[in-house]
Amino acid sequence: MRLRPQKDIYLDYASATPIDRRVLKILHKTEKNFYANASTIYKKGIESSGVIERARSEIAKRLNVHADEIIFTGSGTESDALAIIGTIDSFINRFPGVTPHVITSEIEHPAVLENIRNLESKKIIEASYIPVLENGVIDLKILKESLKENTVLVSVMYANNEIGTIEPIEEIAKIIRRFKKGKSTSQDLALDSLKARPYLVDFPLFHTDACQAMNYLFTENIDKLGVDLMTFNSSKIYGPKGIGILVKKRNIDIAPIYNGGGQEFGFRSGTESVSLINSLNVAHEITNKIKEKESLRLIKLRNYGIDKILGLSKKYPFEIKLNGDKENRLPNNINITIDGLPSELVVIELSALGVYVSEKSACKSEDDKGSYVIKAINGNKDQTIGSIRITLGRQTVKSNLDALVKGLSRILSKYSEWK
């Protein structure tokens, strides 16, 4: 009896994507031919610099921003850190004595949450963590009520990395704009007050982590999205690891989070990787070209997989729940909880069958290693359930989902006697 499928089935594209063969070809070619330091003034250095600036301009054009609004970083995590810490440091430098207030959601990526918590623990900022509804959408009413005079930054991700919920970014931007307009037209704000406290009308800024969104959602005009700062990375769009981007509008002031040679307009010092930057450019170009068609294809596969997986509850004594909204989610995301089976166990059993998914256990409140996302959509109650994240990609076909369902069926059958 065959224990594993003939070919391993990868269903963890939200974690990392394989490099597109066209991108890999560009990576090797660029690394071979443009190895000189782009900061030098001799011919080969100028050639390396030219590759970087061409990539910057082409990415900027696809995002409908200026080239100098593109900052290359080492990852999505670094881009988030630069957006958050850079904004706060800049504000404190401009307005000493004012404690900045930051708003985020309870289900942000750790790259956002941990930086905010660190600043909060050092009493550098005040922070508000907005709860989400059962489907994972941020509570806009509480967000609106949390805005205050010294709110400097709102950071809400475009789409959640665990449950795939798409956040109402444009609506959040409207709430922020109305709040700023209300401050600027308030009769309580005398001219002298505005001169002394210009942050009353300049802030808050709006940052979004768009790492999971780039493959599928609208990112072609950040003015339309209404964001001031946006981050994404290469490893989620079939490019190489080790390269990310922070999009920063020209009128936004941030401070570098470390110093050095002053590369990337002084915001991110360090010798640039010409090959990684060029590869990211190609990966982004390919992604934009196929985004709409690929999204439609994956939505069909996603819905097929959801129906098949949830249908297993009728055959076995396990309740299977879909986490997040069925429709308002990324085209490639399926996140489930199997009541009575630890998520780690299911992932290990599937791995033994050659099917690769990811997990995050939810657990009691004192255990910080659990899935705070699953806890948040369940009202932050103490619980021991976990979640299994199944994420599809360009190589995913219907037979892969059939193999997944077959593997889950085998696992549920095996453990039914222990139920």
ABEGO torsion letter per residue (X at the ends): XBABBABBBBAAAAABBBBBAAAAAAAAAAAAABABBAABABAAAAAAAAAAAAAAAAAAAAAGBBAAABBBBABAAAAAAAAAAAAAAAAAAABBGBBBBBBBBAABBAAAAAAAAAAAAAGABBBBBBBBBAAGBBBAAAAAAABBAABABBBBBABBAAAGBBBBAAAAAAAAAAAAAAAAABAABBAAAAAABAAAAAOBBBBBBAAAAAAABBAABAAAAGBABBBBBAAAAGBBBGBBBBBBBAABBBBBABBEAGBGGGABBEBBBAAAAAAAAAAAAAAAAAAAAAAAAAAAAAAAAAAAAAAAAAABABBBBBBEBAABBBAABBBBBBBGBBAAAAAAAAAAAGBBBBBBBBBBAABAABBAAAAAAAGGBBBABBBBBBBBBAABBAAAAAAAAAAAAAAAAAAAAAX
